[in-house]
Amino acid sequence: YVLGLQAFFQTRFHDAKQYLRETVKMCNSEDLNRPTAMSLVLLGHIFLTLGNSQEALNMVTPAIQLSAKISDQNIRLWGCALLRDIYRTCGDWPREQIESANHNGVSHAIVKDQMAACQTAQHALIEWIDGPLPPQLFYNRDPTRSQQQTQQQQQTQQQQPQQTQQQQTQQHTQQTQHQQEQHN
């Protein structure tokens, strides 16, 4: 797949098709749906670029079916965009509109999922670079815990006198050791 993708970006479409067809054969024999779907959608993209709409349609349609089977919204988004472009190229306006609506729906679902992920406590790990783990990871584990309780806990921590750097380092070391003991 990687060789096919590289050949695609280098506009060596003949080589890309060869690599991707081989990938589809190998993945089908191993029942690997995600690489198969990715290869099919990329083959569809190549065929559309080369002006072969029918062959592009023959690749993209099963790719979208596989993406639904494995719940991969990104492959489905790419496939819907390709189908929209295929139907636009063929002058099939009603199907182009349907695929445009499908593309918008998948796109909105992906954005909604990303927004929901950003709201999780674990998302705080992205910005955490030093010190103890972000408190949200501990306070939000219990979904019944209210936001007010979390705010009260944070206010209590802010009211405590500032610790020296040495005390903070010692406390961090103890917390890390305790977490490792719990993990083991």
Number of C-alpha atoms within 10 A of each C-alpha: 18 12 14 24 21 15 19 21 11 11 13 14 20 12 17 25 22 14 21 26 18 15 21 22 12 14 17 13 9 9 12 12 17 18 18 24 28 26 28 28 29 27 30 28 27 23 22 20 14 11 13 15 22 15 15 24 22 15 22 31 20 16 29 24 14 20 23 14 11 13 12 14 16 14 23 26 20 21 30 28 19 25 28 23 19 27 20 16 15 13 11 13 13 11 16 21 14 15 22 18 14 18 21 15 13 18 18 12 13 15 11 12 11 11 11 11 12 13 10 12 16 15 15 15 12 8 8 11 9 7 11 14 15 17 13 16 15 12 18 16 11 9 8 7 11 11 12 9 11 15 12 11 13 14 11 9 11 10 8 8 7 10 10 9 9 9 11 14 14 12 15 15 14 12 14 14 12 12 11 10 9 8 7 6
